[in-house]
Amino acid sequence: MSNATNEEKHVGPSAGTSPTEFGRSVESRAQILDSTTAAGSGPELLNIYRLVPIAQADDPRWDNSPCQGEVVVAARTPGDARIVAAERELDFMEIDSAPAEDVTTRNASAFRSEKLYTVIEVEHSRRDLRRGVLKGNISVDTVKPVQI
C-alpha cells in the first residue's frame, strides 16, 4: 500500500510521496502529547505500567532496537509509558553518532513499537509516584558511536 496522494487540484501524475514523516503519525503525536508535563499545583495522578516484549527473539524488528526485557514505569497513559521507557535509552545526540531517519533516535526505540512491546496497566491513579522507570534495566548502548 502506498502513502502517495493525488489531490483533486493536482492534474497529472502523482509525485509518489505524501507529506507524512517518520514519528508524525497520529499514534506518535498522541504519545508525545501524553508525555508533555501537565501544569498542576499538586502531585500528578500516575498509573503503573508494565512494558512486556511480545515479539519472538528471532523477529527481525529486534535488529534495529535490542530487547530490553520487561520494564515497569510510572506514567500518565500507555502512550506516555512508552515515552518514559524510550527516554531512558541513549539518544544519538548525546554521543558522536548519526540518526537513521530523524533528528533523534527516540522514535526508533523498541518501546515505541506495538509489534515489539505491549503495555499492561498494573495500578491506577496513584499520587505517591514520580514519572519514570520504577523497575528494569534499560541499557544505554542501544546507539553505537561513530568512533570506537
SVG drawing of the C-alpha trace seen along z (x, -y; Angstrom):
<svg xmlns="http://www.w3.org/2000/svg" viewBox="-11 -25 49 41">
<polyline fill="none" stroke="black" stroke-width="0.4" points="0.0,0.0 1.4,-3.4 1.3,-6.6 1.1,-8.6 -1.7,-11.1 -3.1,-12.9 -5.4,-15.8 -8.2,-16.7 -6.5,-20.1 -3.4,-18.3 -3.7,-17.4 -1.2,-14.9 0.8,-12.1 1.3,-11.6 4.7,-12.6 4.7,-9.3 5.1,-10.9 3.0,-12.3 3.6,-15.0 3.9,-12.3 7.1,-12.0 8.5,-9.4 7.4,-10.0 4.5,-12.2 1.7,-9.6 -1.4,-10.1 -0.1,-7.5 3.3,-9.1 1.8,-12.5 -0.6,-11.2 2.3,-9.5 4.3,-12.7 1.3,-14.8 0.6,-12.3 4.2,-12.7 4.1,-16.5 4.1,-17.8 0.7,-18.7 0.5,-22.1 -0.8,-21.5 -0.2,-22.6 0.0,-19.3 1.4,-15.8 0.1,-14.4 -2.1,-11.3 0.0,-8.5 -0.5,-4.8 1.9,-2.0 2.5,-0.1 4.5,2.9 6.1,2.9 6.5,6.6 8.2,7.8 5.8,9.7 7.8,10.4 9.8,13.6 13.6,13.4 14.3,14.0 11.9,11.3 13.9,9.0 12.5,5.9 14.9,6.5 17.8,5.9 17.1,2.1 16.2,1.9 17.5,4.5 15.2,6.1 15.5,4.5 13.4,7.1 10.4,6.3 10.2,2.7 7.8,1.1 7.2,-2.6 5.1,-5.3 3.3,-7.3 0.1,-9.1 -1.1,-6.9 0.0,-3.8 1.5,-6.1 3.3,-8.1 4.6,-4.8 6.3,-4.1 7.8,-7.6 9.1,-7.2 10.9,-4.0 12.3,-5.3 13.7,-8.4 16.0,-6.2 17.7,-4.9 20.7,-6.8 19.9,-9.2 22.4,-9.8 22.5,-13.5 24.3,-12.6 27.2,-10.9 29.1,-11.1 26.6,-9.2 24.2,-9.8 20.4,-9.2 18.8,-7.0 15.6,-8.8 15.0,-11.7 16.7,-14.3 16.5,-11.9 16.6,-8.2 13.8,-8.3 11.2,-7.4 13.2,-4.2 13.0,-2.8 11.6,0.7 9.4,-0.6 7.5,-2.7 6.6,0.3 3.4,2.1 4.8,5.0 7.7,5.4 6.2,4.4 2.8,4.4 1.8,2.1 -0.2,3.5 -1.7,1.3 -0.8,2.7 -2.1,-0.1 -4.3,-3.1 -4.5,-6.7 -1.5,-7.0 -0.2,-10.3 2.8,-9.0 4.9,-8.3 7.2,-10.3 7.0,-9.8 9.8,-7.5 11.2,-4.0 10.4,-2.0 11.9,1.4 14.0,2.9 17.4,2.3 17.4,0.1 20.8,0.3 22.3,-2.9 24.3,-1.1 21.4,-1.0 23.2,-3.5 26.7,-2.8 29.2,-5.8 30.9,-6.6 34.4,-6.4 35.1,-3.3"/>
</svg>
